[in-house]
Structures are given as C-alpha cells and as structure tokens.
Amino acid sequence: MESHPGIESVTRDRAECYSRSIGLALPDAIQIADRFHLAVNYSDYVVRIIQKLIPELKRIKQEDTTSKYKISDPGIQRIVDLACGGKSVVKEQKKDLILKAKQLYEEGHSKCMVAKILNLNFRTVSKYIDNDPDHINTGSNPRIDYSSYLEDLTTGFCQGEKLSVIYRRMKKKGFQGTQRGLSARFGTFYSKGK
C-alpha cells in the first residue's frame, strides 16, 4: 500500500492488524468497514445490550406471574408455583428431592428403587445420593415457559391424569420441552396424585 500513496480509501474487516497496517501505510486514507462487518458489529452490540437486560426481564416476569395466581387449594398452588415461580422455586424443589432420595436410600431402598419411587433417572438418583447437596447444581434457569400451559397442568392434576398424558396434550399445543424435563419439574408432585 505504501507504493500507492494515492489511495484515498481502503475497505477492511474488523481485525485490528488491518486497521493498524492501513494507518501506518496510508495515514490519510479513509478506512471503510464493509456491509457484512457493519452488520456483525451491530448484531454484537445488540447481543451485549440484551445480555445486560435479561436478568432484569426475568426478575420482572417472575414478579408478575407469581403475584397474579393465589389459590386456596395447596396442591394447585404448588403447581402454579412450579410453573410460574422460576429459579427459586425449582431450586427449592430440587433440594427437597435430593433430601428425599437420600432419606429413601438411608431407609434401605436401593438406588434403582429410589429412582422408581421418585420417578427419576437412575443416574440422577446416584448423583443425588453420592454427593453433598451443596455441591449439586440446583440453580439452572428454566428455559421453558411452563406458565403458558398452566391450565393443562392444573386440570390434569385435578383429574388425576398421568404426567405423560398431560405432556402429550401440551405437545399438541406447541410445548417445546421434553417429557423428561416436565417429569423432572413436576413428576414427584404428580405421582402423589390428589
């Protein structure tokens, strides 16, 4: 580029080495980002803004959904809490489940039997039993909006339906989660029936 001092503008991508090289070789040339890299810069900026807003949006959603449902039936209230309560309710439920698995195992049930009683995967039960509850990750954010299927969950519970039946009905309505995920969140509660 130094051998062509008449160059007035140079198109480049975002790499700093290009910017630095152009600045050294042609200090008066205008550096132009191509359309693709302008779009990438813009989308990166939008992603950074959204990532900053997500925690606040989650907090607002949790406050809105949990406050609008207050029910006298404790069974249905528990389903509402699980569907709308977000991270803290799931964390509390998982800790209860871990303690229940440990208790059943200490009472003499095998890990297979504990898995069957709690309607959990054998590996999950092994993890719960073999590890200290404080070292088990109970704080994952729910990725599925269960509150959209609250009517299916509460009606199914009241009618004594199996969770697999409720899952199939929700799936027909567009539910994006898995039966295993639904079971992990609601399984032990539904297995008790009403």
C-alpha positions in Angstrom: 0.0 0.0 0.0 2.9 2.3 0.7 3.8 2.1 -3.0 0.4 3.5 -3.9 0.1 6.8 -1.9 -2.8 8.0 -4.0 -5.2 5.5 -2.4 -7.9 7.5 -0.6 -10.0 4.7 0.9 -9.5 1.1 2.0 -12.2 -1.4 2.8 -11.3 -3.8 5.6 -12.8 -6.2 8.1 -12.7 -5.8 11.9 -9.2 -7.2 12.6 -7.1 -4.7 14.3 -4.0 -5.7 12.4 -5.6 -4.4 9.2 -6.5 -1.1 10.8 -3.0 -0.7 12.2 -1.3 -1.6 8.9 -3.5 0.8 6.8 -2.9 3.5 9.4 0.9 3.0 9.0 1.0 2.7 5.2 -1.7 5.3 4.3 -2.3 7.6 7.3 -4.6 9.9 5.3 -6.8 7.1 3.8 -10.3 6.6 4.9 -10.9 3.1 6.4 -14.3 1.6 5.4 -16.0 -1.3 7.0 -17.9 -3.4 4.5 -21.6 -4.1 4.9 -21.1 -7.6 6.3 -18.9 -6.3 9.1 -21.2 -3.4 9.8 -24.0 -5.9 10.3 -21.8 -8.1 12.6 -20.8 -5.0 14.6 -24.4 -4.0 15.0 -25.6 -7.6 16.0 -22.7 -7.9 18.5 -23.8 -4.6 20.1 -27.5 -5.7 20.2 -26.5 -9.1 21.9 -24.4 -7.2 24.5 -27.4 -5.0 25.3 -29.8 -7.9 25.5 -27.4 -9.8 27.8 -27.4 -6.9 30.2 -31.2 -6.7 30.2 -32.0 -10.4 30.6 -31.6 -10.6 34.4 -33.9 -7.6 34.8 -36.5 -9.0 32.4 -36.5 -12.4 34.2 -37.0 -10.7 37.6 -39.9 -8.6 36.3 -41.6 -11.7 34.7 -41.3 -13.7 37.9 -42.8 -11.0 40.0 -45.7 -10.5 37.5 -46.6 -14.2 37.2 -46.3 -15.3 40.8 -48.4 -12.5 42.2 -51.4 -12.9 39.9 -52.2 -16.5 40.9 -53.2 -17.1 44.5 -55.3 -20.3 45.0 -56.7 -21.8 48.2 -56.1 -25.5 47.1 -52.5 -26.2 48.2 -52.0 -28.8 45.5 -52.9 -26.5 42.7 -51.0 -23.6 44.3 -47.9 -25.8 44.3 -48.3 -26.5 40.5 -48.8 -22.7 39.9 -45.6 -22.0 41.9 -43.7 -24.6 40.0 -45.0 -23.3 36.6 -44.6 -19.6 37.3 -42.1 -19.3 40.2 -38.9 -19.5 38.2 -35.5 -20.3 39.5 -36.0 -20.1 43.3 -39.0 -22.5 43.3 -37.1 -25.0 41.1 -34.1 -24.8 43.4 -36.2 -25.4 46.5 -38.0 -28.3 44.8 -34.6 -29.9 43.7 -33.2 -29.6 47.2 -36.3 -31.3 48.6 -35.9 -34.1 46.0 -32.3 -34.6 46.9 -33.1 -34.9 50.6 -36.0 -37.3 49.8 -33.6 -39.5 47.7 -31.0 -39.6 50.4 -33.7 -40.4 53.0 -35.1 -43.3 51.0 -31.7 -44.7 50.4 -30.8 -44.5 54.1 -34.1 -46.3 54.9 -32.7 -49.3 52.9 -34.1 -48.8 49.4 -31.7 -49.5 46.5 -30.8 -46.7 44.1 -33.0 -48.4 41.4 -35.9 -48.4 43.8 -35.4 -44.8 44.8 -35.3 -43.9 41.1 -38.6 -45.7 40.6 -40.3 -44.2 43.7 -39.3 -40.7 42.7 -39.8 -41.2 39.0 -36.2 -40.1 38.2 -33.4 -41.4 36.1 -31.0 -43.8 37.9 -28.0 -41.6 37.2 -29.8 -38.5 38.7 -30.6 -40.5 41.8 -27.0 -41.7 42.0 -25.8 -38.1 41.8 -28.2 -37.0 44.5 -27.3 -39.8 46.8 -23.5 -39.9 46.3 -22.9 -36.1 46.5 -23.2 -33.4 49.1 -26.4 -31.5 48.4 -24.5 -28.2 48.5 -22.3 -29.3 45.5 -25.2 -30.3 43.3 -26.2 -27.7 40.8 -29.8 -26.7 41.7 -29.8 -23.3 40.2 -30.3 -23.8 36.5 -32.7 -21.4 34.8 -35.8 -22.9 33.3 -35.7 -22.5 29.6 -39.3 -23.5 29.0 -42.3 -21.2 29.8 -44.5 -23.6 31.8 -46.9 -20.9 32.8 -48.3 -20.9 29.3 -49.5 -24.5 30.0 -50.8 -23.8 33.5 -54.4 -24.8 32.6 -53.3 -28.2 31.2 -51.1 -28.8 34.3 -53.8 -27.9 36.9 -56.7 -29.6 35.0 -54.6 -32.7 34.6 -53.7 -32.7 38.3 -57.4 -32.3 39.4 -58.5 -35.1 37.1 -55.7 -37.4 38.3 -54.1 -37.7 34.9 -50.6 -39.2 34.4 -48.0 -36.6 33.5 -47.3 -38.5 30.2 -51.0 -37.8 29.2 -50.6 -34.1 30.1 -47.3 -33.9 28.2 -48.9 -35.3 25.0 -51.7 -32.7 25.2 -49.2 -29.9 25.8 -47.0 -31.1 22.9 -50.0 -30.8 20.6 -50.4 -27.2 21.7 -46.8 -26.4 20.8 -44.9 -27.3 24.0 -41.2 -27.2 23.2 -39.9 -29.1 26.3 -39.2 -32.7 26.8 -41.2 -35.3 28.8 -38.1 -35.8 30.9 -37.9 -32.1 31.7 -41.6 -32.0 32.6 -41.1 -35.0 34.8 -38.1 -33.5 36.5 -40.0 -30.4 37.4 -43.5 -31.9 38.2 -43.0 -35.7 38.3 -42.8 -36.3 42.1 -45.6 -34.0 42.8 -48.0 -35.6 40.2 -47.0 -39.1 41.2 -48.6 -38.4 44.6 -52.0 -37.7 42.9 -54.7 -35.8 44.5 
